[in-house]
Amino acid sequence: MTEIEYVRGDATVPSGEGAKVIAHVCNDIGGWGRGFVLALSRRWPEPEAAYRAWHRDRAHNDFGLGAVQLVRVEPRVWVANMVGQRGIRRGGKGVPVRYEAVDTALARLADEVLRLGASVHMPRIGCGLAGGKWSCTEPLVAGRLAARGIAVTVYDHGEDGA
């Protein structure tokens, strides 16, 4: 099994050589405007535009919990919009992250990453605005990506973890 590497830095500026996929968790209601997605949108307009179009046309595509959308932003860099969050509000129903959906999305992502021959770069997915715990998410990342020999780098950046 490949080890997950932890670094201080910005996941929107992935380190290393070769093809790279920047993975993050999105909600299932089409909201894009807080958290890590703001850093993505500052660098590239394509992930947000693709996510919004994917959500808008959801009656005719696979948009939903557990789905993954790969968006090419540079010749050898893609952003993986992974739907792993139900709504955006925390309340009586618990936190928005849905670990089962994150697990499904990571499994789908692994197949695409292996096809591309890429490494995966991410913040601590599902742990910012989605309200999850890394102690619950890390085993999913390890099991779905690292266990398949995929190099994973997790970036810690700033107070919000984005």
Contacts in CASP RR format, 6 or more apart in sequence:
PFRMAT RR
TARGET T0000
AUTHOR 0000-0000-0000
METHOD contacts of the structure
MODEL  1
MTEIEYVRGDATVPSGEGAKVIAHVCNDIGGWGRGFVLALSRRWPEPEAA
YRAWHRDRAHNDFGLGAVQLVRVEPRVWVANMVGQRGIRRGGKGVPVRYE
AVDTALARLADEVLRLGASVHMPRIGCGLAGGKWSCTEPLVAGRLAARGI
AVTVYDHGEDGA
1 142 0 8 1.000
1 143 0 8 1.000
1 146 0 8 1.000
1 147 0 8 1.000
1 149 0 8 1.000
2 145 0 8 1.000
2 146 0 8 1.000
2 147 0 8 1.000
2 149 0 8 1.000
2 150 0 8 1.000
2 151 0 8 1.000
2 152 0 8 1.000
3 146 0 8 1.000
4 138 0 8 1.000
4 141 0 8 1.000
4 142 0 8 1.000
4 146 0 8 1.000
4 152 0 8 1.000
4 153 0 8 1.000
4 154 0 8 1.000
5 151 0 8 1.000
5 152 0 8 1.000
5 153 0 8 1.000
5 154 0 8 1.000
6 153 0 8 1.000
6 154 0 8 1.000
6 156 0 8 1.000
7 15 0 8 1.000
7 153 0 8 1.000
7 154 0 8 1.000
7 155 0 8 1.000
7 156 0 8 1.000
8 155 0 8 1.000
8 156 0 8 1.000
8 157 0 8 1.000
9 155 0 8 1.000
9 156 0 8 1.000
9 157 0 8 1.000
10 39 0 8 1.000
10 155 0 8 1.000
10 157 0 8 1.000
11 22 0 8 1.000
11 24 0 8 1.000
11 36 0 8 1.000
11 39 0 8 1.000
11 121 0 8 1.000
11 122 0 8 1.000
11 123 0 8 1.000
11 155 0 8 1.000
11 157 0 8 1.000
11 162 0 8 1.000
12 22 0 8 1.000
12 39 0 8 1.000
12 40 0 8 1.000
12 42 0 8 1.000
12 43 0 8 1.000
14 20 0 8 1.000
14 22 0 8 1.000
14 77 0 8 1.000
14 119 0 8 1.000
14 121 0 8 1.000
14 153 0 8 1.000
15 121 0 8 1.000
15 153 0 8 1.000
16 119 0 8 1.000
18 76 0 8 1.000
18 118 0 8 1.000
18 119 0 8 1.000
19 76 0 8 1.000
19 77 0 8 1.000
19 78 0 8 1.000
19 116 0 8 1.000
19 117 0 8 1.000
19 118 0 8 1.000
19 119 0 8 1.000
20 76 0 8 1.000
20 77 0 8 1.000
20 78 0 8 1.000
20 118 0 8 1.000
20 119 0 8 1.000
20 120 0 8 1.000
20 121 0 8 1.000
21 70 0 8 1.000
21 77 0 8 1.000
21 78 0 8 1.000
21 79 0 8 1.000
21 80 0 8 1.000
21 109 0 8 1.000
21 112 0 8 1.000
21 113 0 8 1.000
21 116 0 8 1.000
21 118 0 8 1.000
21 119 0 8 1.000
21 120 0 8 1.000
21 121 0 8 1.000
22 40 0 8 1.000
22 77 0 8 1.000
22 78 0 8 1.000
22 79 0 8 1.000
22 80 0 8 1.000
22 120 0 8 1.000
22 121 0 8 1.000
22 122 0 8 1.000
23 79 0 8 1.000
23 80 0 8 1.000
23 82 0 8 1.000
23 106 0 8 1.000
23 109 0 8 1.000
23 120 0 8 1.000
23 121 0 8 1.000
23 122 0 8 1.000
23 125 0 8 1.000
24 36 0 8 1.000
24 37 0 8 1.000
24 40 0 8 1.000
24 79 0 8 1.000
24 80 0 8 1.000
24 81 0 8 1.000
24 82 0 8 1.000
24 122 0 8 1.000
24 123 0 8 1.000
24 125 0 8 1.000
25 82 0 8 1.000
25 83 0 8 1.000
25 84 0 8 1.000
25 85 0 8 1.000
25 97 0 8 1.000
25 102 0 8 1.000
25 105 0 8 1.000
25 125 0 8 1.000
25 126 0 8 1.000
25 130 0 8 1.000
26 32 0 8 1.000
26 37 0 8 1.000
26 51 0 8 1.000
26 81 0 8 1.000
26 82 0 8 1.000
26 83 0 8 1.000
26 84 0 8 1.000
26 85 0 8 1.000
27 83 0 8 1.000
27 84 0 8 1.000
27 85 0 8 1.000
27 86 0 8 1.000
27 87 0 8 1.000
27 88 0 8 1.000
27 96 0 8 1.000
27 130 0 8 1.000
28 63 0 8 1.000
28 64 0 8 1.000
28 65 0 8 1.000
28 83 0 8 1.000
28 84 0 8 1.000
28 85 0 8 1.000
28 86 0 8 1.000
28 87 0 8 1.000
29 55 0 8 1.000
29 87 0 8 1.000
29 88 0 8 1.000
30 51 0 8 1.000
30 52 0 8 1.000
30 55 0 8 1.000
31 55 0 8 1.000
31 88 0 8 1.000
32 41 0 8 1.000
32 48 0 8 1.000
32 51 0 8 1.000
32 52 0 8 1.000
33 41 0 8 1.000
34 88 0 8 1.000
34 129 0 8 1.000
35 128 0 8 1.000
35 129 0 8 1.000
35 160 0 8 1.000
35 162 0 8 1.000
36 123 0 8 1.000
36 128 0 8 1.000
36 161 0 8 1.000
36 162 0 8 1.000
37 47 0 8 1.000
37 48 0 8 1.000
38 162 0 8 1.000
39 162 0 8 1.000
40 47 0 8 1.000
40 48 0 8 1.000
40 79 0 8 1.000
41 47 0 8 1.000
41 48 0 8 1.000
43 73 0 8 1.000
44 73 0 8 1.000
44 74 0 8 1.000
44 79 0 8 1.000
46 71 0 8 1.000
46 72 0 8 1.000
46 73 0 8 1.000
46 79 0 8 1.000
47 71 0 8 1.000
47 73 0 8 1.000
47 79 0 8 1.000
47 81 0 8 1.000
50 69 0 8 1.000
50 71 0 8 1.000
50 81 0 8 1.000
51 69 0 8 1.000
51 71 0 8 1.000
51 81 0 8 1.000
54 61 0 8 1.000
54 63 0 8 1.000
54 69 0 8 1.000
54 81 0 8 1.000
55 63 0 8 1.000
57 63 0 8 1.000
58 64 0 8 1.000
63 69 0 8 1.000
63 83 0 8 1.000
64 83 0 8 1.000
64 101 0 8 1.000
65 83 0 8 1.000
65 84 0 8 1.000
65 86 0 8 1.000
65 98 0 8 1.000
65 100 0 8 1.000
65 101 0 8 1.000
65 104 0 8 1.000
66 82 0 8 1.000
66 83 0 8 1.000
66 84 0 8 1.000
66 101 0 8 1.000
66 102 0 8 1.000
66 104 0 8 1.000
66 105 0 8 1.000
66 108 0 8 1.000
67 82 0 8 1.000
67 83 0 8 1.000
67 105 0 8 1.000
67 108 0 8 1.000
68 80 0 8 1.000
68 81 0 8 1.000
68 82 0 8 1.000
68 83 0 8 1.000
68 105 0 8 1.000
68 108 0 8 1.000
68 109 0 8 1.000
68 112 0 8 1.000
69 80 0 8 1.000
69 81 0 8 1.000
70 78 0 8 1.000
70 79 0 8 1.000
70 80 0 8 1.000
70 81 0 8 1.000
70 112 0 8 1.000
71 78 0 8 1.000
71 79 0 8 1.000
71 80 0 8 1.000
71 81 0 8 1.000
72 78 0 8 1.000
73 79 0 8 1.000
76 118 0 8 1.000
78 116 0 8 1.000
78 118 0 8 1.000
80 105 0 8 1.000
80 109 0 8 1.000
80 112 0 8 1.000
80 120 0 8 1.000
82 102 0 8 1.000
82 105 0 8 1.000
82 106 0 8 1.000
82 109 0 8 1.000
82 125 0 8 1.000
83 101 0 8 1.000
83 105 0 8 1.000
84 97 0 8 1.000
84 98 0 8 1.000
84 101 0 8 1.000
84 102 0 8 1.000
84 105 0 8 1.000
84 126 0 8 1.000
84 130 0 8 1.000
85 96 0 8 1.000
85 97 0 8 1.000
85 98 0 8 1.000
85 101 0 8 1.000
85 126 0 8 1.000
85 130 0 8 1.000
86 96 0 8 1.000
86 98 0 8 1.000
86 101 0 8 1.000
87 96 0 8 1.000
88 96 0 8 1.000
88 129 0 8 1.000
89 96 0 8 1.000
90 96 0 8 1.000
90 131 0 8 1.000
95 130 0 8 1.000
95 131 0 8 1.000
95 132 0 8 1.000
96 129 0 8 1.000
96 130 0 8 1.000
96 131 0 8 1.000
97 126 0 8 1.000
97 127 0 8 1.000
97 130 0 8 1.000
97 131 0 8 1.000
97 132 0 8 1.000
97 137 0 8 1.000
99 136 0 8 1.000
99 137 0 8 1.000
99 140 0 8 1.000
102 125 0 8 1.000
102 126 0 8 1.000
102 137 0 8 1.000
102 140 0 8 1.000
103 140 0 8 1.000
103 144 0 8 1.000
106 140 0 8 1.000
106 141 0 8 1.000
106 143 0 8 1.000
106 144 0 8 1.000
106 145 0 8 1.000
107 144 0 8 1.000
109 120 0 8 1.000
109 144 0 8 1.000
109 145 0 8 1.000
110 144 0 8 1.000
110 145 0 8 1.000
110 148 0 8 1.000
110 150 0 8 1.000
113 119 0 8 1.000
113 120 0 8 1.000
113 145 0 8 1.000
113 150 0 8 1.000
114 148 0 8 1.000
114 150 0 8 1.000
119 150 0 8 1.000
119 151 0 8 1.000
119 152 0 8 1.000
119 153 0 8 1.000
120 145 0 8 1.000
120 150 0 8 1.000
120 151 0 8 1.000
120 152 0 8 1.000
120 153 0 8 1.000
121 152 0 8 1.000
121 153 0 8 1.000
121 155 0 8 1.000
122 141 0 8 1.000
122 152 0 8 1.000
122 153 0 8 1.000
122 154 0 8 1.000
122 155 0 8 1.000
123 154 0 8 1.000
123 155 0 8 1.000
123 156 0 8 1.000
123 157 0 8 1.000
123 161 0 8 1.000
123 162 0 8 1.000
124 134 0 8 1.000
124 137 0 8 1.000
124 154 0 8 1.000
124 156 0 8 1.000
124 161 0 8 1.000
125 137 0 8 1.000
125 141 0 8 1.000
126 132 0 8 1.000
126 137 0 8 1.000
127 133 0 8 1.000
127 134 0 8 1.000
127 137 0 8 1.000
127 161 0 8 1.000
128 160 0 8 1.000
128 161 0 8 1.000
128 162 0 8 1.000
141 152 0 8 1.000
141 154 0 8 1.000
145 152 0 8 1.000
146 152 0 8 1.000
END
